[in-house]
Amino acid sequence: MTVAPRHYEHHAIAFDENVQNAGLIDCDHNGCTVTSNWLDHYKKMEATAGTIAADANIWQVSADAFHISYEVKIHFETMLDAENGP
């Protein structure tokens, strides 16, 4: 059974390096491209929540961008939910 992340009503997208993208640059059928700030936040949350096997599929695509799978994106959202609480 798949557990869906909780839905939030967001009023604005967070900024990353003066760009309002929350560190998420683009997504397609293969996954998403994120900034190094997004990845740093992900790794900090994983330090307490634990890593997943899909982390092995994160790779650098440019000096400040990384490719992640949708599984990693969902793991990020789940950890963020836990960090933000009810």
N, CA, C and O of each residue as an XYZ file, in Angstrom:
344
protein
N       0.834     -1.163      0.000
C       0.000      0.000      0.000
C       0.893      1.246      0.000
O       1.874      1.307      0.741
N       0.555      2.231     -0.827
C       1.304      3.476     -0.913
C       0.653      4.524     -0.022
O      -0.565      4.700     -0.035
N       1.474      5.209      0.740
C       0.974      6.276      1.598
C       1.272      7.601      0.917
O       2.426      7.888      0.599
N       0.258      8.404      0.694
C       0.429      9.694      0.037
C       0.806     10.756      1.064
O       0.291     10.753      2.182
N       1.713     11.673      0.685
C       2.048     12.759      1.596
C       0.840     13.660      1.853
O      -0.045     13.789      1.008
N       0.820     14.268      3.009
C      -0.253     15.176      3.368
C      -0.229     16.400      2.450
O       0.848     16.859      2.071
N      -1.402     16.935      2.086
C      -1.505     18.097      1.211
C      -1.461     19.379      2.024
O      -2.149     19.505      3.037
N      -0.653     20.325      1.581
C      -0.559     21.626      2.222
C      -1.105     22.700      1.299
O      -0.979     22.606      0.078
N      -1.705     23.708      1.881
C      -2.129     24.894      1.142
C      -0.996     25.907      1.226
O      -0.869     26.623      2.219
N      -0.174     25.968      0.184
C       0.928     26.921      0.155
C       0.482     28.195     -0.533
O      -0.248     28.156     -1.524
N       0.920     29.312     -0.007
C       0.553     30.593     -0.583
C       1.670     31.179     -1.432
O       1.420     32.060     -2.254
N       2.889     30.708     -1.249
C       4.018     31.175     -2.044
C       5.106     30.112     -2.025
O       5.244     29.361     -1.060
N       5.864     30.061     -3.089
C       6.978     29.114     -3.174
C       8.177     29.734     -2.463
O       8.424     30.934     -2.591
N       8.915     28.931     -1.723
C      10.089     29.414     -1.001
C      11.185     29.830     -1.971
O      11.244     29.363     -3.108
N      12.049     30.717     -1.498
C      13.152     31.205     -2.320
C      14.394     30.345     -2.121
O      14.629     29.818     -1.034
N      15.183     30.211     -3.177
C      16.484     29.558     -3.140
C      17.404     30.392     -4.022
O      17.191     30.485     -5.231
N      18.426     31.000     -3.424
C      19.365     31.862     -4.161
C      18.638     32.973     -4.917
O      18.897     33.183     -6.102
N      17.738     33.680     -4.249
C      16.989     34.805     -4.816
C      16.072     34.427     -5.970
O      15.630     35.301     -6.716
N      15.781     33.149     -6.130
C      14.840     32.675     -7.138
C      13.725     31.940     -6.400
O      13.996     31.119     -5.522
N      12.487     32.228     -6.748
C      11.362     31.627     -6.043
C      11.053     30.251     -6.631
O      10.099     30.089     -7.392
N      11.878     29.254     -6.265
C      11.720     27.903     -6.797
C      11.846     26.815     -5.736
O      11.708     25.633     -6.052
N      12.106     27.191     -4.481
C      12.267     26.247     -3.372
C      13.329     25.180     -3.644
O      13.334     24.123     -3.012
N      14.216     25.462     -4.576
C      15.285     24.523     -4.893
C      14.912     23.480     -5.922
O      15.756     22.675     -6.315
N      13.670     23.476     -6.368
C      13.201     22.534     -7.384
C      13.244     23.238     -8.739
O      12.462     24.156     -8.990
N      14.151     22.811     -9.603
C      14.363     23.499    -10.874
C      13.411     23.007    -11.949
O      12.797     23.809    -12.653
N      13.286     21.685    -12.082
C      12.465     21.117    -13.155
C      12.187     19.652    -12.852
O      12.966     18.992    -12.165
N      11.064     19.147    -13.373
C      10.731     17.725    -13.262
C      10.278     17.217    -14.624
O       9.656     17.945    -15.398
N      10.597     15.961    -14.904
C      10.109     15.296    -16.108
C       9.827     13.838    -15.756
O       9.796     13.484    -14.577
N       9.625     13.000    -16.750
C       9.273     11.598    -16.478
C      10.399     10.805    -15.817
O      10.157      9.713    -15.304
N      11.633     11.336    -15.819
C      12.770     10.640    -15.208
C      13.070     11.071    -13.784
O      13.885     10.444    -13.107
N      12.422     12.135    -13.319
C      12.697     12.644    -11.983
C      12.776     14.152    -12.001
O      12.161     14.798    -12.849
N      13.531     14.724    -11.068
C      13.600     16.179    -10.936
C      15.050     16.649    -10.868
O      15.956     15.890    -10.526
N      15.237     17.914    -11.201
C      16.516     18.584    -11.035
C      16.349     19.572     -9.888
O      15.409     20.366     -9.869
N      17.274     19.512     -8.932
C      17.215     20.361     -7.744
C      18.541     21.092     -7.564
O      19.561     20.708     -8.137
N      18.508     22.157     -6.753
C      19.727     22.908     -6.467
C      20.535     22.224     -5.363
O      20.057     21.315     -4.685
N      21.764     22.687     -5.209
C      22.600     22.135     -4.140
C      22.030     22.504     -2.771
O      22.190     21.738     -1.820
N      21.364     23.665     -2.644
C      20.727     24.029     -1.367
C      19.630     23.034     -1.004
O      19.515     22.630      0.153
N      18.814     22.632     -2.000
C      17.762     21.635     -1.773
C      18.392     20.348     -1.264
O      17.926     19.759     -0.289
N      19.469     19.910     -1.941
C      20.130     18.657     -1.570
C      20.749     18.752     -0.178
O      20.710     17.781      0.577
N      21.314     19.894      0.173
C      21.868     20.080      1.523
C      20.778     19.938      2.581
O      20.981     19.284      3.604
N      19.620     20.551      2.333
C      18.502     20.448      3.274
C      18.040     18.994      3.388
O      17.763     18.512      4.486
N      17.958     18.308      2.264
C      17.571     16.889      2.228
C      18.515     16.054      3.093
O      18.067     15.244      3.905
N      19.820     16.254      2.917
C      20.805     15.467      3.654
C      20.771     15.770      5.154
O      20.989     14.881      5.976
N      20.497     17.032      5.506
C      20.387     17.380      6.929
C      19.198     16.672      7.568
O      19.301     16.170      8.687
N      18.076     16.632      6.864
C      16.907     15.935      7.411
C      17.162     14.440      7.491
O      16.723     13.789      8.440
N      17.867     13.884      6.509
C      18.172     12.446      6.529
C      19.086     12.056      7.681
O      19.084     10.903      8.113
N      19.856     12.995      8.173
C      20.764     12.696      9.288
C      19.992     12.191     10.503
O      20.513     11.396     11.285
N      18.740     12.656     10.662
C      17.934     12.177     11.779
C      16.871     11.178     11.335
O      16.491     10.297     12.106
N      16.383     11.306     10.094
C      15.291     10.442      9.635
C      15.778      9.145      9.001
O      15.036      8.165      8.956
N      16.997      9.126      8.519
C      17.530      7.939      7.870
C      17.512      8.042      6.358
O      16.699      8.762      5.779
N      18.415      7.316      5.730
C      18.556      7.343      4.275
C      17.669      6.274      3.631
O      17.141      5.391      4.306
N      17.521      6.379      2.306
C      16.774      5.377      1.541
C      17.649      4.880      0.399
O      18.615      5.544      0.023
N      17.323      3.730     -0.148
C      18.117      3.129     -1.223
C      18.180      4.024     -2.458
O      19.188      4.024     -3.164
N      17.121      4.784     -2.730
C      17.081      5.641     -3.916
C      18.121      6.754     -3.870
O      18.387      7.383     -4.894
N      18.713      7.012     -2.706
C      19.762      8.029     -2.619
C      20.942      7.701     -3.527
O      21.672      8.597     -3.951
N      21.127      6.437     -3.822
C      22.212      6.025     -4.711
C      22.007      6.548     -6.134
O      22.950      6.581     -6.925
N      20.789      6.951     -6.456
C      20.479      7.434     -7.797
C      20.491      8.955     -7.902
O      19.965      9.500     -8.872
N      21.070      9.650     -6.939
C      21.233     11.100     -7.015
C      22.560     11.365     -7.708
O      23.591     10.828     -7.304
N      22.539     12.196     -8.758
C      23.795     12.519     -9.420
C      23.840     13.993     -9.801
O      22.810     14.640     -9.994
N      25.060     14.501     -9.904
C      25.280     15.905    -10.234
C      25.155     16.102    -11.737
O      25.735     15.353    -12.523
N      24.383     17.130    -12.135
C      24.200     17.410    -13.567
C      24.891     18.695    -13.989
O      25.126     18.906    -15.178
N      25.222     19.563    -13.025
C      26.001     20.776    -13.298
C      26.618     21.227    -11.982
O      26.504     20.536    -10.970
N      27.276     22.395    -11.997
C      27.965     22.874    -10.798
C      27.020     23.041     -9.608
O      27.426     22.840     -8.464
N      25.758     23.408     -9.869
C      24.830     23.660     -8.766
C      23.493     22.944     -8.947
O      22.475     23.396     -8.423
N      23.487     21.841     -9.679
C      22.230     21.129     -9.905
C      22.446     19.621     -9.816
O      23.481     19.089    -10.220
N      21.425     18.951     -9.271
C      21.482     17.512     -9.080
C      20.194     16.880     -9.578
O      19.126     17.487     -9.499
N      20.294     15.667    -10.088
C      19.111     14.911    -10.505
C      18.709     13.991     -9.358
O      19.546     13.332     -8.742
N      17.388     13.965     -9.083
C      16.848     13.071     -8.057
C      15.672     12.300     -8.651
O      15.035     12.757     -9.599
N      15.396     11.144     -8.092
C      14.230     10.368     -8.510
C      12.991     10.880     -7.781
O      13.101     11.619     -6.802
N      11.821     10.487     -8.257
C      10.588     10.857     -7.569
C      10.523     10.229     -6.183
O       9.902     10.788     -5.279
N      11.154      9.082     -6.008
C      11.193      8.444     -4.685
C      11.931      9.337     -3.688
O      11.518      9.462     -2.535
N      13.024      9.956     -4.137
C      13.777     10.876     -3.273
C      12.933     12.114     -2.976
O      12.917     12.589     -1.840
N      12.236     12.637     -3.972
C      11.375     13.811     -3.782
C      10.280     13.518     -2.746
O      10.004     14.349     -1.882
N       9.668     12.352     -2.835
C       8.624     11.964     -1.880
C       9.214     11.786     -0.483
O       8.587     12.155      0.510
N      10.423     11.216     -0.407
C      11.094     11.065      0.889
C      11.352     12.442      1.515
O      11.161     12.626      2.718
N      11.786     13.409      0.691
C      11.995     14.780      1.161
C      10.702     15.352      1.726
O      10.697     15.925      2.815
N       9.610     15.197      0.991
C       8.317     15.739      1.415
C       7.840     15.082      2.712
O       7.264     15.751      3.570
N       8.073     13.796      2.856
C       7.691     13.069      4.068
C       8.490     13.564      5.272
O       7.941     13.769      6.355
N       9.809     13.755      5.065
C      10.641     14.263      6.151
C      10.257     15.696      6.510
O      10.262     16.070      7.683
N       9.922     16.498      5.495
C       9.511     17.872      5.731
C       8.215     17.920      6.527
O       8.056     18.748      7.424
N       7.288     17.023      6.192
C       6.042     16.903      6.963
C       6.342     16.614      8.429
O       5.761     17.232      9.321
N       7.255     15.669      8.676
C       7.613     15.296     10.046
C       8.303     16.448     10.759
O       8.094     16.657     11.954
N       9.123     17.195     10.031
C       9.834     18.329     10.613
C       8.869     19.462     10.985
O       9.033     20.111     12.018
N       7.864     19.691     10.134
C       6.921     20.772     10.352
C       5.808     20.416     11.344
O       5.165     21.303     11.907
N       5.590     19.141     11.550
C       4.572     18.691     12.495
C       3.156     18.918     11.988
O       2.954     19.413     10.879
N       2.176     18.550     12.812
C       0.769     18.664     12.395
C       0.278     20.097     12.288
O      -0.883     20.328     11.948
